[in-house]
Amino acid sequence: MISTQKMQDIFEYVQAHGETEASTYFNVSQKSMARYLQLYRKTYGVGKIEEKENGDIKVVIPSVANSLMNYEEVMKLADIDPDKYTTHRIDYNVKADGSTQSKFAFVPRKDPVETSPEEYVERFKSMLVGYEPPKVPVYKSVDSDLLVTVSAFDIHHGKQVWARESGTDDYDIHISKDNFMSYISYVVSMLEKYPAKTVLLEVGGDFFNSNSPANETIKGTAQSEDSRYIKTEEYAEQFVTWSIDLLAQHCENVHVLFLPGNHDADRLMVFSHFIDAWYRNNDRVTIDSRPLWHKTYVFGDTYLMYTHQMLPNIVPLMASLEPKAFAESHTRICNIGHLHTRKDTIISRDTNGGIEIVQHPSMIPGDAWSVSAGYQSVRKGLIRVFDKAMGKIAEINYEPRWFQKGDKI
Ligand SMILES: [Mn+2]
């Protein structure tokens, strides 16, 4: 930086001896000398003009002339031709003592690049040489094995719902049988897309609406029931065996997990023994009819736990059922039902290893009592696809209303 005093000295020296001599005396190029003088003359301020070897020009305007903030003004004062130069950057600095400084950098304008259509074609052609389209990595499961789970929580087979009274849909043993068979047919159509080796049918409790011929739950709560106990039972035998047989035609193994519910614990246990006995000589169909309230199913790195209702100690309970498999698993899902509404909860990954609690939906319509009590639910099935190594890879929606309006089997 050249001080005001020095600028004044230069100015006076030029007045006395001329620009050429001043340039030699002060060791400044003649071009810069001319610009110094112009700047000094027009602003009575001080500044520094520096021409670099590459042709760039830097102009520094100190605080005494800081009204010069406009680059066009600076170009005029520094005698920079706007046709030949353009601004590159402008910096405005405030120093600790409050003084200011503006720095203007100018660069020579470049001729616009003109490309002929022929040149453009040649350039484009050269880009195509050696070009390869992006390659997408194809994921293959460790042994191309998939598991498809079919939720069958809270079917409440035997329940009577009268649409005029409930404001929802009609429901009786004919409809529940029909619905279930439509659902399984839909699952079979999805097996074409996801060719699973194993299908797990999750009968998650309250499969029957009542526990006894008195049409009551296990605790004795009276139920609005369709038809007679034994008829409801026969329908269930028919559509459950029909479903297992159909699934077994489209996969290698069918596993049926029966879980007692608060409506049907005793009845479902007996029913599961009937189904178990039915398939006792079929190696491809396995029935979990153990009279347990909590069960597991382990598939590769996936640990599935089942219980009908939410419990306060559900996470330690889940881990305690098969501790070794639990510890080694990556996908850990605790499956519950009972409230007929889909709800997903992921417990903190920090403390519980990423356990997911999935409350399954139900396919039944709300009845007059539940609607009057304000319970709302959307009728849905839940079909999931698991890969042995990757865990859950797909979830498929199912709504019984589609089959009621559309295809009937
Ligand atoms: Mn329940």
Boltz pocket constraint, residues with backbone or C-beta under 6 A from the ligand:
constraints:
  - pocket:
      binder: B
      contacts: [[A, 154], [A, 205], [A, 206], [A, 261], [A, 262], [A, 263], [A, 308], [A, 337], [A, 338], [A, 339]]
      max_distance: 6.0
